[in-house]
Amino acid sequence: MEEKQWYVVNTYSGHENKVKEKLEMRANSMDMKDYIFRVIVPEEKVVEEKNGVSKEKIKKLFPGYILVEMVMSDEAWYVVRNTPGVIGSSGKGAKPTPLQPYEVDNILNSMGMNRIDIKNDLKVGDQIKIVDGPFSGMFGKIESIDEEQKLVNAIVDLFGQETTIECELSQIKKA
């Protein structure tokens, strides 16, 4: 099975939350939970001042777009693109291009979220690949996970010796 990745899906502007809800319901009812994982409307809290009164508002980062974490298959893309309110991606029915991990990290981090879902995606003993930082390109095995700090301690082979290193979630992916 392919690995899950993040994709940008075009929706009618102003309908992002409805599309998110409908897509999550369809993923459940059509038994696609193993292909469609998370649906996110990228947004941020902003404080606007009007007539001397500060008011907190939720502002969409990319109006008319949602992010979908999924394993791309013909069936999964069919479910996504035929969800009411979805316009699709660029091209007529063409499958979207996956976002790069750093792009997803930038968007999700600004929302206080992570690309890797610690509770569901990682466990002690899992093999990981380090994709950023001084140990980039190396493989390791998870020794411990600090959910609060969003850090992983991994055992890597450094010059023939097993060494424990600490990585941020944005620096790793499951191998």
N, CA and C of each residue as an Amber inpcrd file, in Angstrom:
protein
   525
   0.8450000  -1.1950000   0.0000000   0.0000000   0.0000000   0.0000000
   0.8830000   1.2480000   0.0000000   0.4720000   2.2320000  -0.7410000
   1.1920000   3.5070000  -0.7800000   1.2000000   4.1500000   0.5980000
   2.0800000   5.1240000   0.7880000   2.0720000   5.8050000   2.0760000
   1.1300000   7.0010000   2.0250000   0.6130000   7.3620000   3.2030000
  -0.3180000   8.4890000   3.2200000   0.4600000   9.7890000   3.0890000
  -0.1590000  10.7250000   2.3690000   0.4430000  12.0270000   2.1440000
  -0.6460000  13.0850000   2.2340000  -0.2300000  14.3360000   2.2390000
  -1.1720000  15.4540000   2.3210000  -1.3910000  16.0360000   0.9390000
  -2.6650000  16.3500000   0.6540000  -3.0430000  16.9150000  -0.6420000
  -3.9070000  18.1580000  -0.4180000  -3.8180000  19.0910000  -1.3680000
  -4.6660000  20.2770000  -1.3460000  -5.8620000  19.9860000  -2.2410000
  -7.0590000  20.2400000  -1.7010000  -8.2880000  20.0100000  -2.4710000
  -9.0520000  21.3230000  -2.5650000  -9.4680000  21.6650000  -3.7730000
 -10.1750000  22.9070000  -4.0420000 -11.6650000  22.7440000  -3.7150000
 -12.2290000  23.7120000  -2.9590000 -13.6540000  23.6720000  -2.6060000
 -14.2830000  25.0120000  -2.9810000 -15.5950000  25.0550000  -2.9030000
 -16.2430000  26.3490000  -3.0620000 -15.8400000  27.2060000  -1.8800000
 -15.4670000  28.4550000  -2.1390000 -15.0600000  29.3550000  -1.0720000
 -16.2140000  29.5630000  -0.0930000 -15.9080000  29.4800000   1.1870000
 -16.9330000  29.6390000   2.2100000 -17.5870000  28.3200000   2.6030000
 -17.2790000  27.2440000   1.8660000 -17.8790000  25.9360000   2.1440000
 -16.8640000  24.9440000   2.7180000 -15.6790000  25.4350000   3.0950000
 -14.5970000  24.5420000   3.5240000 -15.0100000  23.6320000   4.6860000
 -15.6590000  24.2150000   5.7160000 -16.0290000  23.4100000   6.8870000
 -17.1150000  22.3880000   6.5550000 -18.0720000  22.7630000   5.6900000
 -19.1170000  21.8150000   5.2740000 -18.4980000  20.6660000   4.4890000
 -17.5570000  20.9850000   3.6010000 -16.9000000  19.9590000   2.7970000
 -16.1090000  19.0250000   3.7070000 -15.4120000  19.5810000   4.6900000
 -14.6470000  18.7760000   5.6620000 -15.5810000  17.7720000   6.3430000
 -16.7140000  18.2770000   6.8290000 -17.6960000  17.4400000   7.5220000
 -18.2230000  16.3280000   6.6020000 -18.6220000  16.7150000   5.3810000
 -19.1760000  15.7410000   4.4260000 -18.1410000  14.6920000   4.0320000
 -16.9070000  15.1420000   3.8190000 -15.8590000  14.2160000   3.4110000
 -15.5550000  13.2170000   4.5310000 -15.5260000  13.6830000   5.7740000
 -15.2910000  12.7760000   6.9070000 -16.4340000  11.7600000   7.0160000
 -17.6710000  12.2170000   6.8110000 -18.8240000  11.3070000   6.8610000
 -18.7420000  10.2800000   5.7290000 -18.3910000  10.7350000   4.5280000
 -18.2930000   9.8280000   3.3770000 -17.1650000   8.8050000   3.5820000
 -16.0420000   9.2480000   4.1220000 -14.9180000   8.3340000   4.3710000
 -15.3630000   7.2180000   5.3180000 -16.1790000   7.5870000   6.3190000
 -16.7140000   6.5910000   7.2590000 -17.7060000   5.6650000   6.5850000
 -18.7210000   6.2540000   5.9590000 -19.8170000   5.4540000   5.4070000
 -19.3750000   4.6110000   4.2170000 -18.3510000   5.0440000   3.4910000
 -17.8960000   4.2880000   2.3200000 -16.6910000   3.4100000   2.6500000
 -16.4340000   3.2440000   3.9520000 -15.3660000   2.3660000   4.4340000
 -13.9940000   2.7430000   3.8610000 -13.6850000   4.0400000   3.8750000
 -12.4050000   4.5170000   3.3300000 -11.4840000   5.0470000   4.4380000
 -11.7460000   4.6660000   5.6940000 -10.9480000   5.1570000   6.8240000
  -9.4820000   4.7200000   6.7420000  -9.2050000   3.6650000   5.9510000
  -7.8220000   3.2190000   5.7730000  -7.1230000   3.9820000   4.6540000
  -7.8670000   4.8660000   3.9870000  -7.3050000   5.6500000   2.8900000
  -7.3970000   7.1560000   3.1350000  -8.4760000   7.5780000   3.7900000
  -8.6790000   9.0050000   4.0600000  -8.6020000   9.1920000   5.5740000
  -7.5790000   9.9230000   6.0380000  -7.3010000   9.9920000   7.4700000
  -7.7620000  11.2910000   8.1240000  -7.1530000  12.3980000   7.7460000
  -7.5060000  13.6770000   8.3620000  -7.8710000  14.6890000   7.2840000
  -8.8680000  15.5250000   7.6130000  -9.2790000  16.6070000   6.7250000
  -9.1580000  17.8800000   7.5480000  -8.4260000  18.8570000   7.0400000
  -8.1580000  20.0690000   7.8110000  -8.4760000  21.3060000   6.9800000
  -9.1400000  22.2610000   7.6340000  -9.3580000  23.5740000   7.0370000
  -8.2810000  24.4800000   7.6420000  -7.2570000  24.8570000   6.8530000
  -6.1920000  25.6950000   7.4070000  -6.7320000  27.0710000   7.8070000
  -6.6150000  27.3880000   9.1010000  -7.1060000  28.6750000   9.5920000
  -6.2630000  29.1310000  10.7720000  -6.4060000  30.4120000  11.1070000
  -5.6900000  30.9750000  12.2410000  -6.5860000  31.9560000  12.9730000
  -6.2700000  32.1730000  14.2490000  -7.0200000  33.1560000  15.0290000
  -6.3540000  34.5080000  14.8400000  -7.1690000  35.5070000  14.5450000
  -6.6570000  36.8690000  14.4230000  -7.5020000  37.7900000  15.2940000
  -6.8630000  38.8220000  15.8100000  -7.5880000  39.7910000  16.6160000
  -7.7920000  41.0370000  15.7630000  -9.0580000  41.3790000  15.5710000
  -9.3900000  42.5750000  14.7960000  -9.9280000  43.6350000  15.7310000
  -9.5590000  44.8680000  15.4620000 -10.0570000  45.9590000  16.2840000
 -11.0360000  46.7870000  15.4660000 -12.2320000  46.9590000  16.0160000
 -13.2610000  47.7220000  15.3320000 -13.8940000  48.6400000  16.3660000
 -13.9010000  49.9260000  16.0820000 -14.4630000  50.9210000  17.0050000
 -13.8880000  50.7830000  18.4190000 -12.5920000  50.5220000  18.5020000
 -11.9290000  50.4130000  19.8000000 -12.1850000  49.1130000  20.5400000
 -12.9010000  48.1810000  19.9270000 -13.1890000  46.8950000  20.5730000
 -12.4120000  45.7890000  19.8650000 -11.6270000  45.0300000  20.6510000
 -10.8750000  43.9130000  20.0830000 -11.7810000  42.6880000  20.0010000
 -11.7200000  42.0350000  18.8590000 -12.5610000  40.8700000  18.6400000
 -11.7150000  39.7740000  17.9960000 -11.8130000  38.5610000  18.5480000
 -11.0620000  37.4460000  17.9970000 -11.8760000  36.7890000  16.8920000
 -11.2300000  36.5650000  15.7450000 -11.9090000  35.9420000  14.6110000
 -11.0550000  34.7990000  14.0850000 -11.7190000  33.8410000  13.4670000
 -11.0130000  32.7540000  12.7900000 -10.9060000  33.1470000  11.3140000
  -9.6730000  33.1660000  10.8110000  -9.4480000  33.5650000   9.4240000
  -8.8830000  32.3600000   8.6600000  -9.4540000  32.0740000   7.5210000
  -8.9720000  30.9750000   6.6920000  -7.6390000  31.3910000   6.0550000
  -6.6430000  30.5020000   6.1440000  -5.3440000  30.7850000   5.5420000
  -5.4180000  30.7020000   4.0220000  -6.2180000  29.7320000   3.5250000
  -6.3480000  29.5250000   2.0840000  -7.8250000  29.3560000   1.7430000
  -8.5650000  30.4680000   1.6120000  -9.9950000  30.3470000   1.3000000
 -10.2020000  29.5140000   0.0380000 -11.1470000  28.5920000   0.1090000
 -11.4390000  27.7480000  -1.0440000 -10.5980000  26.4850000  -1.1110000
  -9.8480000  26.1950000  -0.0430000  -9.0050000  24.9960000  -0.0550000
  -9.0480000  24.2880000   1.2940000  -8.9460000  22.9490000   1.2390000
  -8.7860000  22.1470000   2.4490000  -7.5820000  21.2410000   2.2310000
  -7.0490000  20.7020000   3.3130000  -5.9570000  19.7350000   3.2320000
  -6.5180000  18.3660000   3.5930000  -6.1520000  17.3650000   2.8260000
  -6.6150000  16.0030000   3.0890000  -5.3990000  15.0940000   3.1950000
  -5.3110000  14.3850000   4.3250000  -4.2570000  13.3840000   4.5010000
  -4.8380000  12.0580000   4.0530000  -4.2460000  11.4990000   3.0020000
  -4.8310000  10.2850000   2.4370000  -3.7950000   9.4440000   1.7080000
  -4.1420000   8.1910000   1.4760000  -3.3850000   7.3190000   0.5930000
  -4.0700000   7.4660000  -0.7580000  -3.3530000   7.9750000  -1.7370000
  -3.9570000   8.2440000  -3.0370000  -4.2080000   6.9360000  -3.7930000
  -5.4670000   6.7040000  -4.0930000  -5.8640000   5.5670000  -4.9310000
  -7.0320000   6.0630000  -5.7720000  -7.3750000   5.3210000  -6.7980000
  -8.5110000   5.7250000  -7.6370000  -9.7850000   5.8310000  -6.8020000
  -9.9820000   4.8500000  -5.9010000 -11.1940000   4.8290000  -5.0780000
 -11.2260000   6.0120000  -4.1130000 -10.0970000   6.2680000  -3.4470000
 -10.0420000   7.3630000  -2.4610000 -10.2460000   8.7130000  -3.1550000
  -9.6100000   8.8980000  -4.3080000  -9.7550000  10.1640000  -5.0260000
 -11.1890000  10.3290000  -5.5290000 -11.8330000   9.2260000  -5.9150000
 -13.2360000   9.2680000  -6.3440000 -14.1080000   9.7860000  -5.1940000
 -13.8950000   9.2570000  -3.9890000 -14.6760000   9.6750000  -2.8140000
 -14.4520000  11.1650000  -2.5470000 -13.1950000  11.6120000  -2.6040000
 -12.8840000  13.0250000  -2.3290000 -13.4980000  13.9360000  -3.3910000
 -13.2190000  13.6460000  -4.6480000 -13.6400000  14.6060000  -5.6870000
 -15.1400000  14.6330000  -5.9070000 -15.8520000  13.5740000  -5.4810000
 -17.3040000  13.5550000  -5.6270000 -18.0320000  13.9560000  -4.3510000
 -17.3030000  14.5180000  -3.4000000 -17.9240000  15.0600000  -2.1950000
 -18.5590000  16.3990000  -2.5610000 -19.8270000  16.6310000  -2.1840000
 -20.4650000  17.9150000  -2.5160000 -19.6290000  19.0990000  -2.0170000
 -19.4280000  20.0710000  -2.9060000 -18.6580000  21.2640000  -2.5500000
 -17.2130000  21.2060000  -3.0070000 -16.7490000  20.0200000  -3.4190000
 -15.3670000  19.8850000  -3.9040000 -15.3260000  20.2430000  -5.3820000
 -14.4190000  21.1240000  -5.7360000 -14.2280000  21.5090000  -7.1340000
 -13.1890000  20.5770000  -7.7580000 -12.2790000  20.0850000  -6.9440000
 -11.2540000  19.1610000  -7.4350000  -9.8770000  19.7050000  -7.1740000
  -8.9710000  19.3980000  -8.0820000  -7.6200000  19.9560000  -8.0220000
  -7.3880000  20.5690000  -9.3860000  -6.1720000  20.9580000  -9.6820000
  -5.9220000  21.5400000 -11.0000000  -6.0980000  20.4460000 -12.0520000
  -6.7240000  20.7480000 -13.1220000  -6.9700000  19.7620000 -14.1760000
  -8.3370000  19.1360000 -14.0190000  -8.8040000  18.4900000 -15.0510000
 -10.1440000  17.8940000 -15.0300000 -10.0880000  16.4950000 -14.4320000
 -10.3890000  16.3910000 -13.1340000 -10.3890000  15.0860000 -12.4770000
  -8.9990000  14.5410000 -12.2060000  -7.9740000  15.3300000 -12.5690000
  -6.6000000  14.8730000 -12.3480000  -6.3270000  14.7730000 -10.8520000
  -5.5560000  13.7760000 -10.4880000  -5.1990000  13.6220000  -9.0720000
  -4.2380000  14.7380000  -8.6880000  -4.3990000  15.2670000  -7.4780000
  -3.4970000  16.3480000  -7.0450000  -2.0960000  15.8220000  -6.7390000
  -1.1450000  16.7310000  -6.7230000   0.2370000  16.4100000  -6.3630000
   0.3550000  16.5080000  -4.8480000   1.0310000  15.5550000  -4.2100000
   1.1660000  15.6490000  -2.7500000   2.0180000  16.8490000  -2.3440000
   1.6910000  17.4090000  -1.1890000   2.4940000  18.4970000  -0.6420000
   3.8090000  17.9320000  -0.1070000   4.8250000  18.7560000  -0.1050000
   6.1050000  18.3650000   0.4960000   5.9600000  18.3970000   2.0100000
   6.6590000  17.5090000   2.7450000   6.5480000  17.5130000   4.2150000
   6.7790000  18.8900000   4.8450000   7.7590000  19.6680000   4.3370000
   8.0280000  20.9720000   4.9400000   6.8500000  21.9360000   4.7260000
   6.1430000  21.7890000   3.5940000   4.9780000  22.6480000   3.3490000
   3.8700000  22.3220000   4.3540000   3.6330000  21.0290000   4.5570000
   2.6090000  20.5960000   5.5140000   2.9960000  21.0400000   6.9160000
   4.2840000  20.8670000   7.2630000   4.7610000  21.2670000   8.5900000
   4.5080000  22.7520000   8.8370000   4.8220000  23.5930000   7.8370000
   4.6230000  25.0440000   7.9960000   3.1570000  25.3750000   8.2780000
   2.2560000  24.7750000   7.5160000   0.8290000  25.0610000   7.6760000
   0.3150000  24.5380000   9.0120000   0.5960000  23.2620000   9.2950000
   0.0740000  22.6520000  10.5200000   0.7000000  23.2580000  11.7720000
   2.0080000  23.5450000  11.7330000   2.6590000  24.1530000  12.8990000
   2.0490000  25.5080000  13.2230000   1.6710000  26.2660000  12.1840000
   1.0580000  27.5740000  12.4330000  -0.3050000  27.4260000  13.1090000
  -0.8840000  26.2160000  13.0020000  -2.1770000  25.9520000  13.6430000
  -2.0020000  25.1740000  14.9520000  -0.7390000  24.9570000  15.3590000
  -0.4860000  24.1990000  16.5830000  -0.6910000  22.7030000  16.4000000
  -0.5600000  22.2260000  15.1630000  -0.7570000  20.8060000  14.8680000
   0.5170000  20.2300000  14.2630000   0.5440000  18.9060000  14.1120000
   1.6870000  18.2280000  13.5110000   1.2530000  17.3320000  12.3720000
   2.1750000  17.1710000  11.4190000   1.9480000  16.2700000  10.2950000
   1.8340000  14.8310000  10.8020000   2.6440000  14.5030000  11.7880000
   2.6090000  13.1620000  12.3590000   1.6890000  13.1770000  13.5670000
   0.7280000  12.3050000  13.5600000  -0.2180000  12.1630000  14.6640000
   0.4150000  11.2010000  15.6740000   1.0240000  11.7690000  16.7340000
   1.8110000  10.9720000  17.6820000   1.0260000   9.7830000  18.2220000
  -0.1930000  10.0310000  18.6490000  -0.9830000   8.9680000  19.2860000
  -1.2720000   7.8020000  18.3390000  -1.5200000   8.0890000  17.0610000
  -1.9310000   7.0450000  16.1220000  -0.8370000   6.5740000  15.1650000
   0.1450000   7.4220000  14.8960000   1.1380000   7.0830000  13.8750000
   2.4250000   6.4830000  14.4100000   2.7920000   6.8100000  15.6590000
   4.0890000   6.3870000  16.1670000   3.9730000   5.5470000  17.4230000
   4.8730000   4.5630000  17.5170000   4.9840000   3.8190000  18.7670000
   6.4420000   3.3960000  18.9500000   6.8120000   3.1230000  20.1770000
   8.1720000   2.6970000  20.4790000   8.4710000   1.4370000  19.6720000
   9.6470000   1.4190000  19.0450000  10.0480000   0.2690000  18.2350000
   9.8620000   0.5040000  16.7400000   9.0820000   1.5290000  16.3600000
   8.8720000   1.8330000  14.9390000  10.1710000   2.2840000  14.2820000
  10.3170000   1.9390000  13.0070000  11.4540000   2.3980000  12.2190000
  11.1050000   3.7770000  11.6520000  12.0540000   4.6990000  11.7060000
  11.8360000   6.0340000  11.1490000  12.9920000   6.4050000  10.2350000
  12.7220000   7.3670000   9.3610000  13.7730000   7.9550000   8.5440000
  13.8670000   9.4140000   8.9560000  15.0710000   9.8760000   9.1610000
  15.2790000  11.2760000   9.5390000  15.3980000  12.0620000   8.2350000
  14.5280000  13.0780000   8.0870000  14.4550000  13.8030000   6.8170000
  14.9860000  15.2330000   6.9040000  15.4070000  15.6510000   8.1110000
  15.8950000  17.0160000   8.2680000  16.8760000  17.0630000   9.4290000
  17.7800000  18.0120000   9.3890000  18.7250000  18.1880000  10.4920000
  20.0400000  17.4770000  10.2300000  20.9050000  17.4570000  11.2400000
  22.2570000  16.9080000  11.0470000  22.2890000  15.4100000  10.7420000
  21.2330000  14.6880000  11.0880000  21.2100000  13.2360000  10.8620000
  20.3390000  12.8570000   9.6610000  20.0200000  13.8460000   8.8330000
  19.1580000  13.6430000   7.6680000  19.6690000  12.4910000   6.8100000
  18.7330000  11.6340000   6.3800000  19.0840000  10.5000000   5.5400000
  19.3150000   9.2190000   6.3300000  19.4480000   9.3440000   7.6500000
  19.6880000   8.1640000   8.4770000  18.3640000   7.5190000   8.8850000
  18.4480000   6.2430000   9.2080000  17.2950000   5.5040000   9.7040000
  17.5140000   5.1870000  11.1660000  16.4230000   5.0840000  11.9060000
  16.5390000   4.7590000  13.3160000  15.3180000   4.0260000  13.8090000
  15.3770000   3.6830000  15.0870000  14.2740000   2.9750000  15.7320000
  13.8560000   3.8050000  16.9410000  12.5480000   4.0310000  17.0790000
  12.0510000   4.8660000  18.1760000  12.2810000   4.1730000  19.5170000
  12.9360000   4.9080000  20.4150000  13.2200000   4.4050000  21.7590000
  12.2030000   4.9460000  22.7570000  11.8490000   6.2330000  22.5870000
  10.8300000   6.8360000  23.4520000  10.1990000   8.0230000  22.7430000
   8.9830000   8.3770000  23.2000000   8.2280000   9.4750000  22.5870000
   7.7920000  10.4300000  23.6900000   8.0740000  11.7220000  23.4980000
   7.6260000  12.7510000  24.4290000   6.4950000  13.5030000  23.7270000
   5.2410000  13.0980000  24.0460000   4.0810000  13.6810000  23.3620000
   3.9600000  15.1760000  23.6190000   4.2440000  15.5900000  24.8660000
   4.0680000  16.9910000  25.2260000   5.0340000  17.9000000  24.4740000
   6.3040000  17.5010000  24.4180000   7.3250000  18.3150000  23.7480000
   7.3940000  18.0350000  22.2510000   6.6480000  17.0000000  21.8050000
   6.6470000  16.5880000  20.4050000   8.0580000  16.2170000  19.9290000
   8.7010000  15.3910000  20.7580000  10.0520000  14.9260000  20.4590000
  10.0840000  13.4080000  20.4600000  11.0180000  12.8620000  19.6920000
  11.2080000  11.4220000  19.6300000  12.6790000  11.1380000  19.8930000
  12.9580000  10.1650000  20.7640000  14.3200000   9.6780000  20.9350000
  14.4420000   8.4320000  20.0820000  15.4510000   8.4160000  19.2190000
  15.6320000   7.2920000  18.3140000  17.0490000   6.7540000  18.4260000
  17.1700000   5.4470000  18.2110000  18.4830000   4.8080000  18.2070000
  18.9310000   4.7380000  16.7590000  20.1090000   5.3120000  16.4750000
  20.6680000   5.2690000  15.1200000  22.0510000   4.6350000  15.1910000
  22.5140000   4.1650000  14.0460000  23.8540000   3.6020000  13.9590000
  24.7940000   4.7260000  13.5450000  25.5990000   5.1750000  14.4940000
  26.5190000   6.2800000  14.2440000  27.9380000   5.7380000  14.3240000
  28.6090000   5.6560000  13.1950000  29.9760000   5.1360000  13.1210000
  30.0880000   3.7570000  13.7680000  29.1100000   2.9020000  13.4840000
  29.1560000   1.5340000  13.9810000  28.6960000   1.3610000  15.4170000
  28.2460000   2.4270000  16.0610000  27.7550000   2.3230000  17.4340000
  26.3120000   2.7820000  17.5120000  25.5240000   2.0830000  18.3370000
  24.1440000   2.5170000  18.5470000  24.1600000   3.7600000  19.4220000
  23.5570000   4.8220000  18.9320000  23.5370000   6.0990000  19.6340000
  22.1020000   6.6160000  19.6770000  21.7140000   7.1710000  20.8120000
  20.3740000   7.7410000  20.9370000  20.4390000   9.2230000  20.5850000
  19.5470000   9.6400000  19.6790000  19.4550000  11.0470000  19.3120000
  18.0220000  11.5240000  19.5210000  17.8640000  12.8350000  19.6790000
  16.5440000  13.4250000  19.8610000  16.1440000  14.1490000  18.5770000
  14.9240000  13.9080000  18.1210000  14.4270000  14.5470000  16.8950000
  13.0830000  15.1920000  17.1450000  12.8380000  16.2990000  16.4570000
  11.5120000  16.8960000  16.4600000  10.6720000  16.1320000  15.4390000
   9.3380000  16.1910000  15.6200000   8.4630000  15.4810000  14.6960000
   8.6520000  15.9180000  13.2530000   8.9480000  17.2110000  13.0450000
   9.1010000  17.7180000  11.6800000  10.3540000  17.1510000  11.0050000
  11.2430000  16.5150000  11.7970000  12.4890000  16.0070000  11.2350000
  12.4100000  14.5270000  10.8390000  11.2750000  13.8860000  11.0880000
  11.2000000  12.4460000  10.8360000   9.9910000  12.0720000   9.9880000
  10.0700000  10.8690000   9.4360000   8.8890000  10.2410000   8.8410000
   9.0220000   8.7480000   9.0860000   7.8880000   8.0590000   9.0980000
   7.9330000   6.6080000   9.3070000   8.6130000   5.9480000   8.1210000
   9.4710000   4.9910000   8.4320000  10.2150000   4.2960000   7.3580000
   9.3650000   3.1740000   6.7860000
